[in-house]
């Protein structure tokens, strides 16, 4: 519900709580990665996707969201270089 309402910080907190109960559920990590992307927290999103890919090396959502995280990190790096 938080994600649907655009409340990404709240969603991140709930997903983090879920992880305490189940560290192997990939969906929790890919969903939290999506929230991190919406919050421009690319490094955190990349880490969640890396974790998923260690468990399930063919997870398409993790690959896609990690690619978005890398893209965000590249754009940020480019913007920092231009300052």
C-alpha positions as CSV (number, residue, x, y, z in Angstrom):
1,X,0.0,0.0,0.0
2,X,2.8,2.4,0.8
3,X,4.4,1.9,-2.6
4,X,1.1,2.5,-4.4
5,X,0.6,5.7,-2.4
6,X,4.2,6.9,-3.2
7,X,5.3,6.6,0.4
8,X,8.6,5.0,-0.4
9,X,10.4,5.7,2.9
10,X,7.6,4.0,4.8
11,X,7.7,1.1,2.4
12,X,11.5,0.7,2.8
13,X,11.0,0.5,6.6
14,X,8.3,-2.2,6.2
15,X,10.4,-4.2,3.8
16,X,13.3,-4.0,6.2
17,X,11.1,-5.4,8.9
18,X,10.1,-8.3,6.7
19,X,13.8,-9.1,6.0
20,X,14.3,-9.7,9.7
21,X,11.7,-12.5,9.4
22,X,12.9,-13.9,6.1
23,X,16.3,-13.1,4.6
24,X,15.9,-15.5,1.6
25,X,12.8,-14.0,0.1
26,X,13.9,-12.3,-3.1
27,X,10.7,-10.4,-3.7
28,X,11.3,-8.3,-0.5
29,X,14.7,-7.2,-1.7
30,X,13.6,-6.4,-5.3
31,X,10.6,-4.4,-3.9
32,X,12.8,-2.5,-1.5
33,X,15.3,-1.9,-4.4
34,X,12.4,-0.3,-6.3
35,X,11.7,2.0,-3.4
36,X,15.4,2.9,-3.1
37,X,15.4,3.8,-6.9
38,X,12.4,6.1,-6.4
39,X,14.3,7.7,-3.5
40,X,17.4,8.1,-5.7
41,X,19.3,5.8,-3.3
42,X,21.1,4.0,-6.1
43,X,23.8,2.3,-4.0
44,X,21.3,0.8,-1.7
45,X,19.2,-0.4,-4.6
46,X,22.3,-2.0,-6.2
47,X,23.2,-3.8,-2.9
48,X,19.7,-5.3,-2.6
49,X,19.8,-6.5,-6.2
50,X,23.3,-7.9,-5.7
51,X,21.9,-9.9,-2.7
52,X,19.0,-11.3,-4.8
53,X,21.4,-12.3,-7.6
54,X,23.5,-14.3,-5.1
55,X,20.5,-16.3,-4.1
56,X,18.8,-16.5,-7.5
57,X,21.1,-15.7,-10.4
58,X,18.4,-15.5,-13.0
59,X,16.1,-13.0,-11.3
60,X,15.0,-10.6,-14.1
61,X,13.7,-7.9,-11.8
62,X,17.0,-7.9,-9.9
63,X,19.0,-7.5,-13.1
64,X,16.7,-4.8,-14.4
65,X,16.6,-2.8,-11.2
66,X,20.4,-3.2,-10.7
67,X,20.8,-1.8,-14.2
68,X,18.7,1.2,-13.3
69,X,20.8,1.7,-10.1
70,X,24.0,1.6,-12.1
71,X,22.5,4.1,-14.6
72,X,21.5,6.4,-11.7
73,X,25.0,6.1,-10.2
74,X,26.6,7.0,-13.6
75,X,24.3,10.0,-14.0
76,X,25.2,11.2,-10.5
77,X,28.9,10.7,-11.1
78,X,28.7,12.6,-14.3
79,X,26.8,15.5,-12.6
80,X,29.4,15.6,-9.8
81,X,32.2,15.8,-12.4
82,X,30.5,18.8,-14.1
83,X,30.3,20.8,-10.9
